[in-house]
Amino acid sequence: MFTAIFGSFEAGIIYAIMALGVYLSFRILDFPDLTVDGSFVTGAAISAIMIANGANPFFATFMALFAGFVAGCMTGLLHTFGKINNLLSGILMMIALYSINLRIMGKSNVPLLNSETAFTKISNFFEELGINSFFNNILTMVGLGDSLPETWGILIFMIFVTLLIKWLTDSFLQTEIGLAVRATGDNKRMIRSLSANTNLLVILGLGLSNALVAFSGALIAQQGGFADVGMGIGMIVIGLASVIIGEALFGTKSIARATLAVIGGAIIYRIVVTLALRVDFLNPGDMKLITAAIVIIALTTPKIIDYSKEKKRKARRRTERMTKATVDRKGESHAALKSDS
């Protein structure tokens, strides 16, 4: 059980980068961008094919990020200058990226099991430092020696990278350009009246969003040891699930809190899926069904809670009015008796 939760936490912190990208497009820009399903695979494909051909894995991961930025900008161009509906522009780019990803990989699947990835380098580095043995000794002392993870390096490194990206995202959204991007998502007509170029802001926002998605895809490919042309199917739903769960549990009072909530939502989502798959009558093929169920629960639960609270408030107000009316009637009756006497 501990190994399963550890693995899901590790995967969740990587998927959190993708969820931050979805947050930028859906929440900040108010743009339903379905390019995510394609750009996620683009990042995985570019990093995998470059690593398989002997390139430096960190450079390959950076190139995946750049490719995702270009894909997001293309979606923005289709919408702003092509005057195509925002939903349709994302769908068109997602379809185009399917063929592009096949071209990049040359086949439907690129294995990385015998290649040196960024994560193998990180694992070896932490092994040399003795950090793995340090944490495993602690787990053995508390009675968890039967379920020790292979390495702690990936988790520690990814926590640092994800929090760094969160801090950079928060900082960017507080800059003048970042505030203009946020204003574009809130009220495009208003920010346009202030002489801001909303077209460029939309393109920039979508580029950054898909850059994070592709970056996450590159890391997932290196963690799993392969890149597959179908690995991005339903990725937008996973991203939305992470955003919705995080917002429902942790709130969105500020940008910093909202981005932290997205990271928490991604981790919780992966843990819930992992625990659900351990149920006897469910199997890995039910993962999409589990994802849909989680999103439905995350969407409906806050509304049910709000409805219940509103019902209680109405009942309390009704009781207060009835109590007040009863007191007023008693007061009038008392005054009438005094006047009669």
Secondary structure, 3 states (H helix, E strand, C coil): CHHHHHHHHHHHHHHHHHHHHHHHHHHHCCCCCCCHHHHHHHHHHHHHHHHHCCCCHHHHHHHHHHHHHHHHHHHHHHHHCCCCCHHHHHHHHHHHHHHHHHHHHCCCEEECCCCCCHHHHHHHHHHHHCHHHHHHHHHHHCCCCCCCCCCCHHHHHHHHHHHHHHHHHHHHHHCHHHHHHHHHHHCHHHHHHCCCCHHHHHHHHHHHHHHHHHHHHHHHHHHHCEEECCCCCCHHHHHHHHHHHHHHHHCCCCHHHHHHHHHHHHHHHHHHHHHHHCCCCCCHHHHHHHHHHHHHHHHHHHHHHHHHHHHHHHHHHHHHHHHHHHHHHHHHHHHHHHHHC
